[in-house]
Amino acid sequence: MAKSPSDTTREAVALAYGQTDAAPRVVAKGKGLIAEQIIARAKEHGVYVHESPELVALLTQVDIDEHIPPQLYLAVAELLAWLYRIEHGHAGPELPR
């Protein structure tokens, strides 16, 4: 996830979620050049980058390799469900912001 490119300092947070995980984990985060590298790596590997300044602001408070807090479960679950539909050709309505 990334903040909008119009922001003066871009921020990015990468999440990972495996079947054995209790919740998604923050696996990378950064500002400026680090954020640009996170975004570039995601795109190189075909990982969708969603821009949500509000969610990024909340996720940057989570330490690396920590699970997201329960307060963010719903927001991240909606994002993951939307991404799943995109990946499987069922785009449906746009994700609300």
Secondary structure, DSSP 8 states (H G I E B T S, - for coil): -B--TTSSS-EEEEEE--TT-SS-EEEEEEETHHHHHHHHHHHHTT----B-HHHHHHHTTS-TT-B--GGGHHHHHHHHHHHHHHHTT---S----
